Amino acid sequence: MKFDRKDYSDQQLLDLYTALVRPRLIEEKMLILLRQNKISKWFSGIGQEAIAVGITAALEQDEYILPMHRNLGVFTSRNLPLGRLFAQWQGTMMGYTKGRDRSFHFGTNEHHIVGMISHLGPQNGVADGIALASKLKGEKKVTVVFNGDGGTSEGDFHEAVNVAAVWDLPVIFVIENNGYGLSTPSSEQFRCRSFADKGIGYGIQGVSIDGNNVLEVYDTVRSLADEVRVHQKPVILECMTFRMRGHEEASGTKYVPKSLMEEWGRKDPVENYEQFLLASGVADSQYVEEVKRGIRKEIEQGLNLAFAETHPAASIDQEVSDVYAPYSQTVVEPATDNQSERRYIDAISDGLRQSMERHDNLVLMGQDIAEYGGVFKITEGFVEKFGKARVRNTPICESAIAGAGLGLSIKGMKAMVEMQFADFVTEAFNQIVNNLAKSHWRWGQPSDVVVRMPTGAGTAAGPYHSQSNESWFFHTPGLKIVYPSNPYDAKGLLCASFDDPNPVMYFEHKLLYRSLKAAIPDDYYTVEIGKARLVREGNDVTIITYGMGVHWASEILDQLPSVSADLIDLRTLLPWDKDAVAHSVEKTSRVIILHEDTLTGGISAEIGAWISEHCFKMLDAPVIRVGGLDTPIPFAPTLEANFLPKTRFRSALERVLAF
Ligand SMILES: Cc1ncc(C[n+]2csc(CCOP(=O)(O)OP(=O)(O)O)c2C)c(N)n1
């Protein structure tokens, strides 16, 4: 292995050595502890340390790094206190996740590190968001995200590189090409000759280097980072390396030919660099031993701290209270009595515009939302008013964009992600339920993102432009879900969603866009999230619904003047208003729950179960649920009407009243 020291001083070379030996010695210690059953699992980076160490050393301290499971060197090079790092691995309170997540699955803004979620690829979209924030703030910073060669097969990698290319984001996409993804060799994972070649496909620069040569990594990344900071364009950096141990310790390396192990053993990054320093007289053996002795001491001290703690005492309150970022909403009243007649769609547009004015750190992202104004024209005229930097057309990359929302939050910004149709949220599902929803609970990072979801049927648009999918998210702790049924709530809840630092799924019914009008305040105002509205008051029955259901139920009640019903519009589905429901059930003793979404596992199932458990003694009849048929949504209007619950609602209502 050839080392070219260029103009680097002896001290720089020695610092790099210390940084390189530290993760190796920690790992060696961890392997011993693993054999002694003192730690539970270990993902080894032995043989790959030069990449994490060289890259981290080449960056500025406040440039974000998004590492993977083999990048201990990133954490040690950013000087995380070892006691805390070891405590994190042990799942104790001194760690970074209050014992909630394992190994390297955490971030620390103090050290400008955003750790992975298990799914690997989503890191890349988050990196895009961080880089976008840096770019918008004019910071001239680079963001570095790590990938294994296997992880590049994921759509998330492709989407994020594409977005970075199109948006000229200052990201270095590092690929540690170690020949295997778990047991799968490269030949069964990808066909490209070199990952540097992929740069051509994305229209960006691609570079391939020896990832075992710490000087080459350091030197390349220093100059690449300089270029990226100035030219604000992404780069793919492939680092050739090898994983000398199993995927994780229990899985072994039987599938790896011995010759490969021997060949790469000779290229060990730590030993080779040490030999270079000794041979060139930059260090002597006494120095090397001193460095190692010092690090071993740090490790022992760290372990003493970490092992002094036991697993956290569990507290339901503590666990539940960290699901959402702390926030207490102050409802904003309109400044004047001025009102205008606005359609539901105008109300959304007004709320969005006034939120953009209120929050100068809010960025809108979605397909065709810029000059074109969005497929429903909600953002028409926004580019002229707010500029293209804040009103961003996106490639068809829902996952990367949702991830970018989290990245923007990490840099203190707010994001709106518009799904062109709620149906397409499937592409961003992982980012939403695993990243956005969990980041606050895992490591205290709020996801200040509103995902707008044009939803619902009634437009004869078939199975992929009509779905109600709110219950997919209802089951996910960490999200909030709002679903306005009228123009007043549409604007007030949207504005409230942007004020709230938590991720909010904002459902807007397409059929209501242009069919519903009301006089609403011209000024900015908010509606309380989590608060239902009593649309009609009565004594015989409680109707619980939201969205289109509010209008269907009103229509049927108009036809049945003798029925005296409380009609509750939930408005917020997560967290839903239990008090309003209990209060009404206590009065009426009969409940029917209506929603457009399919019945099985729908939101009515949860609410019905809750009422059965908590209001059992108040009930005079079983809780009746009415929803869409348990089928996909058909295209032909006759079939679609048959799918929707409206026609079945009246007889169900009569049934509950007859009990
Ligand atoms: C979406 C997803 N699928 C599968 C896995 C299981 N898994 C974890 S790591 C891994 C191999 C990753 O290989 P690579 O990206 O090359 O990284 P390396 O482990 O070689 O550093 C697999 C299959 C996962 N974590 N996430």
The ligand as a MOL file (V3000), in Angstrom:
LIG
                    3D

  0  0  0     0  0            999 V3000
M  V30 BEGIN CTAB
M  V30 COUNTS 26 27 0 0 0
M  V30 BEGIN ATOM
M  V30 1 C -34.4520 -2.6620 3.9880 0
M  V30 2 C -33.5810 -3.6770 4.6510 0
M  V30 3 N -33.4920 -4.9150 4.1370 0
M  V30 4 C -32.7060 -5.8470 4.7230 0
M  V30 5 C -31.9880 -5.5450 5.8470 0
M  V30 6 C -31.1290 -6.5910 6.5440 0
M  V30 7 N -29.7040 -6.2340 6.3720 0 CHG=1
M  V30 8 C -29.0360 -5.5120 7.2730 0
M  V30 9 S -27.5070 -5.1230 6.8030 0
M  V30 10 C -27.6790 -6.0170 5.3780 0
M  V30 11 C -26.5440 -6.0860 4.4050 0
M  V30 12 C -26.0830 -4.7270 4.0630 0
M  V30 13 O -25.0380 -4.8210 3.1580 0
M  V30 14 P -24.2370 -3.5410 2.7430 0
M  V30 15 O -25.1660 -2.4280 2.4640 0
M  V30 16 O -23.2920 -3.9160 1.6560 0
M  V30 17 O -23.4420 -3.1120 4.0490 0
M  V30 18 P -22.3440 -3.9390 4.8490 0
M  V30 19 O -23.0910 -4.6860 5.9100 0
M  V30 20 O -21.6380 -4.8020 3.9030 0
M  V30 21 O -21.4780 -2.9030 5.4570 0
M  V30 22 C -28.9310 -6.5690 5.2800 0
M  V30 23 C -29.4160 -7.3900 4.1700 0
M  V30 24 C -32.1360 -4.2470 6.3580 0
M  V30 25 N -31.5030 -3.8660 7.4520 0
M  V30 26 N -32.9130 -3.3500 5.7430 0
M  V30 END ATOM
M  V30 BEGIN BOND
M  V30 1 1 1 2
M  V30 2 1 2 3
M  V30 3 2 2 26
M  V30 4 2 3 4
M  V30 5 1 4 5
M  V30 6 1 5 6
M  V30 7 2 5 24
M  V30 8 1 6 7
M  V30 9 2 7 8
M  V30 10 1 7 22
M  V30 11 1 8 9
M  V30 12 1 9 10
M  V30 13 1 10 11
M  V30 14 2 10 22
M  V30 15 1 11 12
M  V30 16 1 12 13
M  V30 17 1 13 14
M  V30 18 2 14 15
M  V30 19 1 14 16
M  V30 20 1 14 17
M  V30 21 1 17 18
M  V30 22 2 18 19
M  V30 23 1 18 20
M  V30 24 1 18 21
M  V30 25 1 22 23
M  V30 26 1 24 25
M  V30 27 1 24 26
M  V30 END BOND
M  V30 END CTAB
M  END
